């Protein structure tokens, strides 16, 4: 709790990883999303280690508070959270 909500950890968004690795993870994510028949907003978590990429989970109800990753990702992408959520709702 303290790490997430009281500033005792550092979340980096977007991740500071090479473009090639980001592209690889995006490709894997698209395949998983389609294979599982996902719809709408999900968050996929990974660990990158020296011996490869490890897929951890699909979070089908990611948090939407200011401390959550999705709003941070939306802002990092230069998007407006209201516009982002409006598009999610309109495409539901």
PDB file of N, CA, C and O in Angstrom, chain B, residues numbered from 101:
ATOM      1  N   UNK B 101       0.827  -1.191   0.000  1.00  0.00           N
ATOM      2  CA  UNK B 101       0.000   0.000   0.000  1.00  0.00           C
ATOM      3  C   UNK B 101       0.871   1.254   0.000  1.00  0.00           C
ATOM      4  O   UNK B 101       0.679   2.156  -0.815  1.00  0.00           O
ATOM      5  N   UNK B 102       1.835   1.298   0.930  1.00  0.00           N
ATOM      6  CA  UNK B 102       2.699   2.480   1.003  1.00  0.00           C
ATOM      7  C   UNK B 102       3.481   2.692  -0.286  1.00  0.00           C
ATOM      8  O   UNK B 102       3.656   3.825  -0.734  1.00  0.00           O
ATOM      9  N   UNK B 103       3.949   1.599  -0.878  1.00  0.00           N
ATOM     10  CA  UNK B 103       4.713   1.732  -2.126  1.00  0.00           C
ATOM     11  C   UNK B 103       3.849   2.343  -3.223  1.00  0.00           C
ATOM     12  O   UNK B 103       4.314   3.223  -3.948  1.00  0.00           O
ATOM     13  N   UNK B 104       2.625   1.903  -3.359  1.00  0.00           N
ATOM     14  CA  UNK B 104       1.759   2.368  -4.446  1.00  0.00           C
ATOM     15  C   UNK B 104       1.160   3.739  -4.175  1.00  0.00           C
ATOM     16  O   UNK B 104       1.186   4.613  -5.041  1.00  0.00           O
ATOM     17  N   UNK B 105       0.622   3.931  -2.980  1.00  0.00           N
ATOM     18  CA  UNK B 105      -0.170   5.132  -2.714  1.00  0.00           C
ATOM     19  C   UNK B 105       0.527   6.214  -1.910  1.00  0.00           C
ATOM     20  O   UNK B 105       0.036   7.342  -1.853  1.00  0.00           O
ATOM     21  N   UNK B 106       1.642   5.910  -1.297  1.00  0.00           N
ATOM     22  CA  UNK B 106       2.342   6.907  -0.488  1.00  0.00           C
ATOM     23  C   UNK B 106       3.721   7.257  -1.043  1.00  0.00           C
ATOM     24  O   UNK B 106       4.575   7.778  -0.326  1.00  0.00           O
ATOM     25  N   UNK B 107       3.923   6.968  -2.315  1.00  0.00           N
ATOM     26  CA  UNK B 107       5.132   7.415  -2.984  1.00  0.00           C
ATOM     27  C   UNK B 107       6.400   6.672  -2.644  1.00  0.00           C
ATOM     28  O   UNK B 107       7.488   7.210  -2.845  1.00  0.00           O
ATOM     29  N   UNK B 108       6.307   5.448  -2.132  1.00  0.00           N
ATOM     30  CA  UNK B 108       7.508   4.708  -1.760  1.00  0.00           C
ATOM     31  C   UNK B 108       8.044   3.841  -2.894  1.00  0.00           C
ATOM     32  O   UNK B 108       8.957   3.040  -2.695  1.00  0.00           O
ATOM     33  N   UNK B 109       7.469   4.006  -4.082  1.00  0.00           N
ATOM     34  CA  UNK B 109       7.981   3.312  -5.262  1.00  0.00           C
ATOM     35  C   UNK B 109       7.979   4.300  -6.424  1.00  0.00           C
ATOM     36  O   UNK B 109       7.425   5.395  -6.329  1.00  0.00           O
ATOM     37  N   UNK B 110       8.605   3.893  -7.511  1.00  0.00           N
ATOM     38  CA  UNK B 110       8.674   4.748  -8.692  1.00  0.00           C
ATOM     39  C   UNK B 110       8.130   3.979  -9.886  1.00  0.00           C
ATOM     40  O   UNK B 110       8.713   2.975 -10.298  1.00  0.00           O
ATOM     41  N   UNK B 111       7.030   4.438 -10.438  1.00  0.00           N
ATOM     42  CA  UNK B 111       6.481   3.841 -11.651  1.00  0.00           C
ATOM     43  C   UNK B 111       6.937   4.691 -12.826  1.00  0.00           C
ATOM     44  O   UNK B 111       6.798   5.914 -12.815  1.00  0.00           O
ATOM     45  N   UNK B 112       7.478   4.036 -13.829  1.00  0.00           N
ATOM     46  CA  UNK B 112       7.984   4.739 -15.002  1.00  0.00           C
ATOM     47  C   UNK B 112       7.033   4.467 -16.157  1.00  0.00           C
ATOM     48  O   UNK B 112       6.843   3.320 -16.562  1.00  0.00           O
ATOM     49  N   UNK B 113       6.443   5.523 -16.680  1.00  0.00           N
ATOM     50  CA  UNK B 113       5.467   5.384 -17.753  1.00  0.00           C
ATOM     51  C   UNK B 113       5.690   6.492 -18.768  1.00  0.00           C
ATOM     52  O   UNK B 113       5.562   7.671 -18.435  1.00  0.00           O
ATOM     53  N   UNK B 114       6.018   6.133 -19.993  1.00  0.00           N
ATOM     54  CA  UNK B 114       6.154   4.773 -20.507  1.00  0.00           C
ATOM     55  C   UNK B 114       7.447   4.125 -20.016  1.00  0.00           C
ATOM     56  O   UNK B 114       8.374   4.795 -19.561  1.00  0.00           O
ATOM     57  N   UNK B 115       7.472   2.816 -20.124  1.00  0.00           N
ATOM     58  CA  UNK B 115       8.642   2.057 -19.680  1.00  0.00           C
ATOM     59  C   UNK B 115       9.878   2.501 -20.457  1.00  0.00           C
ATOM     60  O   UNK B 115       9.802   2.794 -21.650  1.00  0.00           O
ATOM     61  N   UNK B 116      10.984   2.546 -19.783  1.00  0.00           N
ATOM     62  CA  UNK B 116      12.250   2.922 -20.417  1.00  0.00           C
ATOM     63  C   UNK B 116      12.910   1.662 -20.977  1.00  0.00           C
ATOM     64  O   UNK B 116      13.840   1.105 -20.394  1.00  0.00           O
ATOM     65  N   UNK B 117      12.393   1.237 -22.129  1.00  0.00           N
ATOM     66  CA  UNK B 117      12.893   0.017 -22.772  1.00  0.00           C
ATOM     67  C   UNK B 117      13.193   0.325 -24.234  1.00  0.00           C
ATOM     68  O   UNK B 117      12.657   1.284 -24.790  1.00  0.00           O
ATOM     69  N   UNK B 118      14.046  -0.483 -24.859  1.00  0.00           N
ATOM     70  CA  UNK B 118      14.345  -0.256 -26.276  1.00  0.00           C
ATOM     71  C   UNK B 118      13.090  -0.388 -27.149  1.00  0.00           C
ATOM     72  O   UNK B 118      12.172  -1.144 -26.830  1.00  0.00           O
ATOM     73  N   UNK B 119      13.072   0.358 -28.247  1.00  0.00           N
ATOM     74  CA  UNK B 119      11.924   0.330 -29.158  1.00  0.00           C
ATOM     75  C   UNK B 119      11.628  -1.080 -29.661  1.00  0.00           C
ATOM     76  O   UNK B 119      10.466  -1.463 -29.800  1.00  0.00           O
ATOM     77  N   UNK B 120      12.678  -1.848 -29.931  1.00  0.00           N
ATOM     78  CA  UNK B 120      12.478  -3.214 -30.438  1.00  0.00           C
ATOM     79  C   UNK B 120      11.732  -4.067 -29.416  1.00  0.00           C
ATOM     80  O   UNK B 120      10.839  -4.833 -29.779  1.00  0.00           O
ATOM     81  N   UNK B 121      12.094  -3.938 -28.145  1.00  0.00           N
ATOM     82  CA  UNK B 121      11.418  -4.694 -27.086  1.00  0.00           C
ATOM     83  C   UNK B 121       9.974  -4.219 -26.947  1.00  0.00           C
ATOM     84  O   UNK B 121       9.067  -5.036 -26.788  1.00  0.00           O
ATOM     85  N   UNK B 122       9.753  -2.909 -27.006  1.00  0.00           N
ATOM     86  CA  UNK B 122       8.387  -2.376 -26.920  1.00  0.00           C
ATOM     87  C   UNK B 122       7.542  -2.934 -28.060  1.00  0.00           C
ATOM     88  O   UNK B 122       6.400  -3.338 -27.840  1.00  0.00           O
ATOM     89  N   UNK B 123       8.082  -2.961 -29.258  1.00  0.00           N
ATOM     90  CA  UNK B 123       7.350  -3.503 -30.397  1.00  0.00           C
ATOM     91  C   UNK B 123       7.028  -4.974 -30.232  1.00  0.00           C
ATOM     92  O   UNK B 123       5.937  -5.424 -30.581  1.00  0.00           O
ATOM     93  N   UNK B 124       7.989  -5.727 -29.693  1.00  0.00           N
ATOM     94  CA  UNK B 124       7.779  -7.164 -29.461  1.00  0.00           C
ATOM     95  C   UNK B 124       6.654  -7.380 -28.444  1.00  0.00           C
ATOM     96  O   UNK B 124       5.793  -8.238 -28.640  1.00  0.00           O
ATOM     97  N   UNK B 125       6.666  -6.611 -27.375  1.00  0.00           N
ATOM     98  CA  UNK B 125       5.627  -6.744 -26.350  1.00  0.00           C
ATOM     99  C   UNK B 125       4.266  -6.317 -26.911  1.00  0.00           C
ATOM    100  O   UNK B 125       3.250  -6.938 -26.599  1.00  0.00           O
ATOM    101  N   UNK B 126       4.237  -5.275 -27.726  1.00  0.00           N
ATOM    102  CA  UNK B 126       2.981  -4.852 -28.346  1.00  0.00           C
ATOM    103  C   UNK B 126       2.430  -5.948 -29.256  1.00  0.00           C
ATOM    104  O   UNK B 126       1.230  -6.221 -29.240  1.00  0.00           O
ATOM    105  N   UNK B 127       3.294  -6.573 -30.041  1.00  0.00           N
ATOM    106  CA  UNK B 127       2.851  -7.661 -30.921  1.00  0.00           C
ATOM    107  C   UNK B 127       2.287  -8.833 -30.113  1.00  0.00           C
ATOM    108  O   UNK B 127       1.243  -9.386 -30.460  1.00  0.00           O
ATOM    109  N   UNK B 128       2.978  -9.204 -29.044  1.00  0.00           N
ATOM    110  CA  UNK B 128       2.516 -10.292 -28.180  1.00  0.00           C
ATOM    111  C   UNK B 128       1.154  -9.926 -27.573  1.00  0.00           C
ATOM    112  O   UNK B 128       0.246 -10.755 -27.516  1.00  0.00           O
ATOM    113  N   UNK B 129       1.031  -8.680 -27.126  1.00  0.00           N
ATOM    114  CA  UNK B 129      -0.215  -8.222 -26.500  1.00  0.00           C
ATOM    115  C   UNK B 129      -1.387  -8.294 -27.460  1.00  0.00           C
ATOM    116  O   UNK B 129      -2.478  -8.721 -27.083  1.00  0.00           O
ATOM    117  N   UNK B 130      -1.167  -7.877 -28.702  1.00  0.00           N
ATOM    118  CA  UNK B 130      -2.241  -7.936 -29.705  1.00  0.00           C
ATOM    119  C   UNK B 130      -2.671  -9.382 -29.928  1.00  0.00           C
ATOM    120  O   UNK B 130      -3.865  -9.669 -30.012  1.00  0.00           O
ATOM    121  N   UNK B 131      -1.708 -10.290 -30.025  1.00  0.00           N
ATOM    122  CA  UNK B 131      -2.045 -11.704 -30.242  1.00  0.00           C
ATOM    123  C   UNK B 131      -2.822 -12.274 -29.061  1.00  0.00           C
ATOM    124  O   UNK B 131      -3.803 -12.993 -29.254  1.00  0.00           O
ATOM    125  N   UNK B 132      -2.393 -11.962 -27.844  1.00  0.00           N
ATOM    126  CA  UNK B 132      -3.098 -12.449 -26.649  1.00  0.00           C
ATOM    127  C   UNK B 132      -4.506 -11.869 -26.596  1.00  0.00           C
ATOM    128  O   UNK B 132      -5.465 -12.594 -26.330  1.00  0.00           O
ATOM    129  N   UNK B 133      -4.636 -10.568 -26.848  1.00  0.00           N
ATOM    130  CA  UNK B 133      -5.933  -9.882 -26.828  1.00  0.00           C
ATOM    131  C   UNK B 133      -6.906 -10.569 -27.785  1.00  0.00           C
ATOM    132  O   UNK B 133      -8.040 -10.876 -27.418  1.00  0.00           O
ATOM    133  N   UNK B 134      -6.454 -10.804 -29.001  1.00  0.00           N
ATOM    134  CA  UNK B 134      -7.307 -11.453 -30.005  1.00  0.00           C
ATOM    135  C   UNK B 134      -7.603 -12.900 -29.635  1.00  0.00           C
ATOM    136  O   UNK B 134      -8.743 -13.349 -29.754  1.00  0.00           O
ATOM    137  N   UNK B 135      -6.591 -13.632 -29.188  1.00  0.00           N
ATOM    138  CA  UNK B 135      -6.765 -15.047 -28.846  1.00  0.00           C
ATOM    139  C   UNK B 135      -7.780 -15.229 -27.718  1.00  0.00           C
ATOM    140  O   UNK B 135      -8.586 -16.159 -27.745  1.00  0.00           O
ATOM    141  N   UNK B 136      -7.738 -14.343 -26.734  1.00  0.00           N
ATOM    142  CA  UNK B 136      -8.657 -14.449 -25.603  1.00  0.00           C
ATOM    143  C   UNK B 136     -10.019 -13.824 -25.889  1.00  0.00           C
ATOM    144  O   UNK B 136     -10.942 -13.953 -25.084  1.00  0.00           O
ATOM    145  N   UNK B 137     -10.152 -13.148 -27.032  1.00  0.00           N
ATOM    146  CA  UNK B 137     -11.421 -12.510 -27.370  1.00  0.00           C
ATOM    147  C   UNK B 137     -11.719 -11.304 -26.497  1.00  0.00           C
ATOM    148  O   UNK B 137     -12.877 -11.023 -26.190  1.00  0.00           O
ATOM    149  N   UNK B 138     -10.688 -10.599 -26.102  1.00  0.00           N
ATOM    150  CA  UNK B 138     -10.870  -9.417 -25.259  1.00  0.00           C
ATOM    151  C   UNK B 138     -11.636  -8.345 -26.018  1.00  0.00           C
ATOM    152  O   UNK B 138     -11.648  -8.314 -27.248  1.00  0.00           O
ATOM    153  N   UNK B 139     -12.275  -7.470 -25.252  1.00  0.00           N
ATOM    154  CA  UNK B 139     -13.024  -6.365 -25.816  1.00  0.00           C
ATOM    155  C   UNK B 139     -12.831  -5.167 -24.909  1.00  0.00           C
ATOM    156  O   UNK B 139     -12.877  -5.305 -23.686  1.00  0.00           O
ATOM    157  N   UNK B 140     -12.616  -3.997 -25.485  1.00  0.00           N
ATOM    158  CA  UNK B 140     -12.463  -2.796 -24.676  1.00  0.00           C
ATOM    159  C   UNK B 140     -11.085  -2.711 -24.043  1.00  0.00           C
ATOM    160  O   UNK B 140     -10.100  -3.216 -24.582  1.00  0.00           O
ATOM    161  N   UNK B 141     -11.039  -2.068 -22.899  1.00  0.00           N
ATOM    162  CA  UNK B 141      -9.784  -1.757 -22.221  1.00  0.00           C
ATOM    163  C   UNK B 141      -9.344  -2.888 -21.302  1.00  0.00           C
ATOM    164  O   UNK B 141     -10.102  -3.333 -20.441  1.00  0.00           O
ATOM    165  N   UNK B 142      -8.115  -3.346 -21.495  1.00  0.00           N
ATOM    166  CA  UNK B 142      -7.469  -4.281 -20.579  1.00  0.00           C
ATOM    167  C   UNK B 142      -6.040  -3.799 -20.384  1.00  0.00           C
ATOM    168  O   UNK B 142      -5.545  -2.983 -21.161  1.00  0.00           O
ATOM    169  N   UNK B 143      -5.382  -4.296 -19.356  1.00  0.00           N
ATOM    170  CA  UNK B 143      -3.961  -4.016 -19.159  1.00  0.00           C
ATOM    171  C   UNK B 143      -3.245  -5.348 -19.062  1.00  0.00           C
ATOM    172  O   UNK B 143      -3.681  -6.244 -18.339  1.00  0.00           O
ATOM    173  N   UNK B 144      -2.137  -5.480 -19.796  1.00  0.00           N
ATOM    174  CA  UNK B 144      -1.345  -6.705 -19.752  1.00  0.00           C
ATOM    175  C   UNK B 144      -0.018  -6.400 -19.094  1.00  0.00           C
ATOM    176  O   UNK B 144       0.631  -5.396 -19.388  1.00  0.00           O
ATOM    177  N   UNK B 145       0.373  -7.295 -18.191  1.00  0.00           N
ATOM    178  CA  UNK B 145       1.602  -7.099 -17.436  1.00  0.00           C
ATOM    179  C   UNK B 145       2.654  -8.115 -17.828  1.00  0.00           C
ATOM    180  O   UNK B 145       2.356  -9.286 -18.061  1.00  0.00           O
ATOM    181  N   UNK B 146       3.881  -7.652 -17.898  1.00  0.00           N
ATOM    182  CA  UNK B 146       5.022  -8.477 -18.301  1.00  0.00           C
ATOM    183  C   UNK B 146       6.210  -8.215 -17.400  1.00  0.00           C
ATOM    184  O   UNK B 146       6.294  -7.189 -16.725  1.00  0.00           O
ATOM    185  N   UNK B 147       7.126  -9.170 -17.406  1.00  0.00           N
ATOM    186  CA  UNK B 147       8.457  -8.984 -16.820  1.00  0.00           C
ATOM    187  C   UNK B 147       9.459  -9.280 -17.923  1.00  0.00           C
ATOM    188  O   UNK B 147       9.370 -10.306 -18.597  1.00  0.00           O
ATOM    189  N   UNK B 148      10.415  -8.372 -18.102  1.00  0.00           N
ATOM    190  CA  UNK B 148      11.507  -8.606 -19.051  1.00  0.00           C
ATOM    191  C   UNK B 148      12.711  -9.046 -18.235  1.00  0.00           C
ATOM    192  O   UNK B 148      13.135  -8.351 -17.311  1.00  0.00           O
ATOM    193  N   UNK B 149      13.250 -10.189 -18.576  1.00  0.00           N
ATOM    194  CA  UNK B 149      14.419 -10.701 -17.860  1.00  0.00           C
ATOM    195  C   UNK B 149      15.472 -11.105 -18.881  1.00  0.00           C
ATOM    196  O   UNK B 149      15.176 -11.177 -20.073  1.00  0.00           O
ATOM    197  N   UNK B 150      16.681 -11.366 -18.440  1.00  0.00           N
ATOM    198  CA  UNK B 150      17.744 -11.761 -19.372  1.00  0.00           C
ATOM    199  C   UNK B 150      17.402 -13.010 -20.200  1.00  0.00           C
ATOM    200  O   UNK B 150      17.918 -13.183 -21.304  1.00  0.00           O
ATOM    201  N   UNK B 151      16.536 -13.872 -19.669  1.00  0.00           N
ATOM    202  CA  UNK B 151      16.198 -15.083 -20.422  1.00  0.00           C
ATOM    203  C   UNK B 151      14.880 -14.981 -21.180  1.00  0.00           C
ATOM    204  O   UNK B 151      14.375 -15.994 -21.663  1.00  0.00           O
ATOM    205  N   UNK B 152      14.311 -13.779 -21.297  1.00  0.00           N
ATOM    206  CA  UNK B 152      13.127 -13.605 -22.124  1.00  0.00           C
ATOM    207  C   UNK B 152      12.043 -12.775 -21.476  1.00  0.00           C
ATOM    208  O   UNK B 152      12.185 -12.280 -20.358  1.00  0.00           O
ATOM    209  N   UNK B 153      10.961 -12.638 -22.211  1.00  0.00           N
ATOM    210  CA  UNK B 153       9.792 -11.879 -21.757  1.00  0.00           C
ATOM    211  C   UNK B 153       8.822 -12.855 -21.096  1.00  0.00           C
ATOM    212  O   UNK B 153       8.506 -13.908 -21.650  1.00  0.00           O
ATOM    213  N   UNK B 154       8.364 -12.491 -19.920  1.00  0.00           N
ATOM    214  CA  UNK B 154       7.382 -13.306 -19.211  1.00  0.00           C
ATOM    215  C   UNK B 154       6.063 -12.540 -19.142  1.00  0.00           C
ATOM    216  O   UNK B 154       5.993 -11.434 -18.607  1.00  0.00           O
ATOM    217  N   UNK B 155       5.018 -13.159 -19.697  1.00  0.00           N
ATOM    218  CA  UNK B 155       3.671 -12.606 -19.605  1.00  0.00           C
ATOM    219  C   UNK B 155       3.122 -12.973 -18.238  1.00  0.00           C
ATOM    220  O   UNK B 155       3.169 -14.139 -17.845  1.00  0.00           O
ATOM    221  N   UNK B 156       2.598 -11.989 -17.503  1.00  0.00           N
ATOM    222  CA  UNK B 156       2.080 -12.247 -16.163  1.00  0.00           C
ATOM    223  C   UNK B 156       0.565 -12.404 -16.132  1.00  0.00           C
ATOM    224  O   UNK B 156       0.049 -13.404 -15.632  1.00  0.00           O
ATOM    225  N   UNK B 157      -0.147 -11.412 -16.671  1.00  0.00           N
ATOM    226  CA  UNK B 157      -1.604 -11.461 -16.554  1.00  0.00           C
ATOM    227  C   UNK B 157      -2.273 -10.469 -17.480  1.00  0.00           C
ATOM    228  O   UNK B 157      -1.651  -9.535 -17.986  1.00  0.00           O
ATOM    229  N   UNK B 158      -3.570 -10.701 -17.687  1.00  0.00           N
ATOM    230  CA  UNK B 158      -4.445  -9.718 -18.308  1.00  0.00           C
ATOM    231  C   UNK B 158      -5.317  -9.180 -17.183  1.00  0.00           C
ATOM    232  O   UNK B 158      -6.032  -9.933 -16.522  1.00  0.00           O
ATOM    233  N   UNK B 159      -5.250  -7.885 -16.977  1.00  0.00           N
ATOM    234  CA  UNK B 159      -6.095  -7.256 -15.965  1.00  0.00           C
ATOM    235  C   UNK B 159      -7.312  -6.698 -16.693  1.00  0.00           C
ATOM    236  O   UNK B 159      -7.207  -5.708 -17.418  1.00  0.00           O
ATOM    237  N   UNK B 160      -8.466  -7.333 -16.502  1.00  0.00           N
ATOM    238  CA  UNK B 160      -9.668  -6.946 -17.247  1.00  0.00           C
ATOM    239  C   UNK B 160     -10.409  -5.771 -16.609  1.00  0.00           C
ATOM    240  O   UNK B 160     -11.315  -5.205 -17.222  1.00  0.00           O
ATOM    241  N   UNK B 161     -10.032  -5.401 -15.387  1.00  0.00           N
ATOM    242  CA  UNK B 161     -10.607  -4.220 -14.757  1.00  0.00           C
ATOM    243  C   UNK B 161      -9.484  -3.373 -14.160  1.00  0.00           C
ATOM    244  O   UNK B 161      -9.353  -3.271 -12.940  1.00  0.00           O
ATOM    245  N   UNK B 162      -8.674  -2.765 -15.036  1.00  0.00           N
ATOM    246  CA  UNK B 162      -7.564  -1.962 -14.525  1.00  0.00           C
ATOM    247  C   UNK B 162      -8.067  -0.720 -13.796  1.00  0.00           C
ATOM    248  O   UNK B 162      -9.103  -0.153 -14.143  1.00  0.00           O
ATOM    249  N   UNK B 163      -7.316  -0.314 -12.786  1.00  0.00           N
ATOM    250  CA  UNK B 163      -7.700   0.860 -12.002  1.00  0.00           C
ATOM    251  C   UNK B 163      -7.725   2.132 -12.825  1.00  0.00           C
ATOM    252  O   UNK B 163      -7.027   2.257 -13.831  1.00  0.00           O
ATOM    253  N   UNK B 164      -8.535   3.068 -12.382  1.00  0.00           N
ATOM    254  CA  UNK B 164      -8.665   4.339 -13.096  1.00  0.00           C
ATOM    255  C   UNK B 164      -8.465   5.544 -12.177  1.00  0.00           C
ATOM    256  O   UNK B 164      -8.870   6.653 -12.523  1.00  0.00           O
ATOM    257  N   UNK B 165      -7.841   5.341 -11.002  1.00  0.00           N
ATOM    258  CA  UNK B 165      -7.557   6.472 -10.127  1.00  0.00           C
ATOM    259  C   UNK B 165      -6.304   7.187 -10.637  1.00  0.00           C
ATOM    260  O   UNK B 165      -5.630   6.690 -11.539  1.00  0.00           O
ATOM    261  N   UNK B 166      -5.994   8.338 -10.068  1.00  0.00           N
ATOM    262  CA  UNK B 166      -4.785   9.060 -10.467  1.00  0.00           C
ATOM    263  C   UNK B 166      -3.530   8.251 -10.206  1.00  0.00           C
ATOM    264  O   UNK B 166      -2.519   8.452 -10.880  1.00  0.00           O
ATOM    265  N   UNK B 167      -3.569   7.336  -9.242  1.00  0.00           N
ATOM    266  CA  UNK B 167      -2.406   6.510  -8.929  1.00  0.00           C
ATOM    267  C   UNK B 167      -2.315   5.274  -9.817  1.00  0.00           C
ATOM    268  O   UNK B 167      -1.327   4.542  -9.759  1.00  0.00           O
ATOM    269  N   UNK B 168      -3.336   5.034 -10.637  1.00  0.00           N
ATOM    270  CA  UNK B 168      -3.372   3.840 -11.483  1.00  0.00           C
ATOM    271  C   UNK B 168      -2.577   4.035 -12.768  1.00  0.00           C
ATOM    272  O   UNK B 168      -2.304   5.159 -13.191  1.00  0.00           O
ATOM    273  N   UNK B 169      -2.212   2.902 -13.380  1.00  0.00           N
ATOM    274  CA  UNK B 169      -1.391   2.957 -14.588  1.00  0.00           C
ATOM    275  C   UNK B 169      -2.131   3.453 -15.826  1.00  0.00           C
ATOM    276  O   UNK B 169      -1.540   4.167 -16.636  1.00  0.00           O
ATOM    277  N   UNK B 170      -3.384   3.103 -15.998  1.00  0.00           N
ATOM    278  CA  UNK B 170      -4.088   3.482 -17.231  1.00  0.00           C
ATOM    279  C   UNK B 170      -4.124   5.002 -17.410  1.00  0.00           C
ATOM    280  O   UNK B 170      -3.754   5.472 -18.486  1.00  0.00           O
ATOM    281  N   UNK B 171      -4.547   5.799 -16.421  1.00  0.00           N
ATOM    282  CA  UNK B 171      -4.511   7.250 -16.619  1.00  0.00           C
ATOM    283  C   UNK B 171      -3.093   7.767 -16.900  1.00  0.00           C
ATOM    284  O   UNK B 171      -2.918   8.708 -17.675  1.00  0.00           O
ATOM    285  N   UNK B 172      -2.096   7.161 -16.279  1.00  0.00           N
ATOM    286  CA  UNK B 172      -0.708   7.564 -16.543  1.00  0.00           C
ATOM    287  C   UNK B 172      -0.324   7.249 -17.987  1.00  0.00           C
ATOM    288  O   UNK B 172       0.356   8.043 -18.638  1.00  0.00           O
ATOM    289  N   UNK B 173      -0.758   6.096 -18.487  1.00  0.00           N
ATOM    290  CA  UNK B 173      -0.450   5.724 -19.872  1.00  0.00           C
ATOM    291  C   UNK B 173      -1.157   6.648 -20.856  1.00  0.00           C
ATOM    292  O   UNK B 173      -0.585   7.028 -21.879  1.00  0.00           O
ATOM    293  N   UNK B 174      -2.399   7.010 -20.547  1.00  0.00           N
ATOM    294  CA  UNK B 174      -3.152   7.909 -21.418  1.00  0.00           C
ATOM    295  C   UNK B 174      -2.443   9.262 -21.489  1.00  0.00           C
ATOM    296  O   UNK B 174      -2.269   9.818 -22.573  1.00  0.00           O
ATOM    297  N   UNK B 175      -2.033   9.791 -20.334  1.00  0.00           N
ATOM    298  CA  UNK B 175      -1.330  11.073 -20.313  1.00  0.00           C
ATOM    299  C   UNK B 175       0.017  10.980 -21.028  1.00  0.00           C
ATOM    300  O   UNK B 175       0.396  11.898 -21.757  1.00  0.00           O
ATOM    301  N   UNK B 176       0.744   9.876 -20.824  1.00  0.00           N
ATOM    302  CA  UNK B 176       2.045   9.699 -21.475  1.00  0.00           C
ATOM    303  C   UNK B 176       1.903   9.637 -22.988  1.00  0.00           C
ATOM    304  O   UNK B 176       2.823  10.013 -23.715  1.00  0.00           O
ATOM    305  N   UNK B 177       0.754   9.163 -23.469  1.00  0.00           N
ATOM    306  CA  UNK B 177       0.501   9.090 -24.910  1.00  0.00           C
ATOM    307  C   UNK B 177       0.034  10.435 -25.458  1.00  0.00           C
ATOM    308  O   UNK B 177      -0.227  10.562 -26.654  1.00  0.00           O
ATOM    309  N   UNK B 178      -0.074  11.444 -24.581  1.00  0.00           N
ATOM    310  CA  UNK B 178      -0.499  12.768 -25.016  1.00  0.00           C
ATOM    311  C   UNK B 178      -1.990  12.880 -25.260  1.00  0.00           C
ATOM    312  O   UNK B 178      -2.452  13.773 -25.971  1.00  0.00           O
ATOM    313  N   UNK B 179      -2.735  11.970 -24.665  1.00  0.00           N
ATOM    314  CA  UNK B 179      -4.186  11.957 -24.862  1.00  0.00           C
ATOM    315  C   UNK B 179      -4.886  12.584 -23.666  1.00  0.00           C
ATOM    316  O   UNK B 179      -4.323  12.670 -22.574  1.00  0.00           O
ATOM    317  N   UNK B 180      -6.105  13.016 -23.882  1.00  0.00           N
ATOM    318  CA  UNK B 180      -6.962  13.560 -22.837  1.00  0.00           C
ATOM    319  C   UNK B 180      -7.793  12.415 -22.264  1.00  0.00           C
ATOM    320  O   UNK B 180      -8.383  11.649 -23.026  1.00  0.00           O
ATOM    321  N   UNK B 181      -7.853  12.283 -20.952  1.00  0.00           N
ATOM    322  CA  UNK B 181      -8.551  11.158 -20.328  1.00  0.00           C
ATOM    323  C   UNK B 181     -10.041  11.179 -20.674  1.00  0.00           C
ATOM    324  O   UNK B 181     -10.639  10.118 -20.857  1.00  0.00           O
ATOM    325  N   UNK B 182     -10.644  12.350 -20.767  1.00  0.00           N
ATOM    326  CA  UNK B 182     -12.071  12.425 -21.117  1.00  0.00           C
ATOM    327  C   UNK B 182     -12.298  11.907 -22.529  1.00  0.00           C
ATOM    328  O   UNK B 182     -13.218  11.123 -22.762  1.00  0.00           O
ATOM    329  N   UNK B 183     -11.474  12.337 -23.463  1.00  0.00           N
ATOM    330  CA  UNK B 183     -11.591  11.858 -24.838  1.00  0.00           C
ATOM    331  C   UNK B 183     -11.341  10.366 -24.945  1.00  0.00           C
ATOM    332  O   UNK B 183     -12.019   9.663 -25.694  1.00  0.00           O
ATOM    333  N   UNK B 184     -10.363   9.891 -24.191  1.00  0.00           N
ATOM    334  CA  UNK B 184     -10.040   8.461 -24.187  1.00  0.00           C
ATOM    335  C   UNK B 184     -11.237   7.645 -23.703  1.00  0.00           C
ATOM    336  O   UNK B 184     -11.626   6.665 -24.337  1.00  0.00           O
ATOM    337  N   UNK B 185     -11.816   8.056 -22.578  1.00  0.00           N
ATOM    338  CA  UNK B 185     -12.964   7.316 -22.023  1.00  0.00           C
ATOM    339  C   UNK B 185     -14.191   7.432 -22.916  1.00  0.00           C
ATOM    340  O   UNK B 185     -14.969   6.485 -23.023  1.00  0.00           O
ATOM    341  N   UNK B 186     -14.370   8.575 -23.552  1.00  0.00           N
ATOM    342  CA  UNK B 186     -15.496   8.744 -24.475  1.00  0.00           C
ATOM    343  C   UNK B 186     -15.353   7.761 -25.639  1.00  0.00           C
ATOM    344  O   UNK B 186     -16.333   7.142 -26.053  1.00  0.00           O
ATOM    345  N   UNK B 187     -14.148   7.621 -26.161  1.00  0.00           N
ATOM    346  CA  UNK B 187     -13.928   6.679 -27.252  1.00  0.00           C
ATOM    347  C   UNK B 187     -14.165   5.237 -26.808  1.00  0.00           C
ATOM    348  O   UNK B 187     -14.736   4.446 -27.559  1.00  0.00           O
ATOM    349  N   UNK B 188     -13.739   4.889 -25.606  1.00  0.00           N
ATOM    350  CA  UNK B 188     -13.968   3.540 -25.065  1.00  0.00           C
ATOM    351  C   UNK B 188     -15.478   3.269 -25.003  1.00  0.00           C
ATOM    352  O   UNK B 188     -15.943   2.208 -25.421  1.00  0.00           O
ATOM    353  N   UNK B 189     -16.232   4.233 -24.481  1.00  0.00           N
ATOM    354  CA  UNK B 189     -17.679   4.051 -24.335  1.00  0.00           C
ATOM    355  C   UNK B 189     -18.354   3.964 -25.702  1.00  0.00           C
ATOM    356  O   UNK B 189     -19.219   3.114 -25.910  1.00  0.00           O
ATOM    357  N   UNK B 190     -17.973   4.823 -26.620  1.00  0.00           N
ATOM    358  CA  UNK B 190     -18.609   4.836 -27.937  1.00  0.00           C
ATOM    359  C   UNK B 190     -18.310   3.565 -28.729  1.00  0.00           C
ATOM    360  O   UNK B 190     -19.101   3.171 -29.586  1.00  0.00           O
ATOM    361  N   UNK B 191     -17.188   2.928 -28.454  1.00  0.00           N
ATOM    362  CA  UNK B 191     -16.820   1.707 -29.185  1.00  0.00           C
ATOM    363  C   UNK B 191     -17.220   0.434 -28.456  1.00  0.00           C
ATOM    364  O   UNK B 191     -16.912  -0.666 -28.914  1.00  0.00           O
ATOM    365  N   UNK B 192     -17.900   0.573 -27.332  1.00  0.00           N
ATOM    366  CA  UNK B 192     -18.314  -0.594 -26.543  1.00  0.00           C
ATOM    367  C   UNK B 192     -19.455  -1.335 -27.220  1.00  0.00           C
ATOM    368  O   UNK B 192     -19.932  -2.343 -26.698  1.00  0.00           O
TER     369      UNK B 192
END
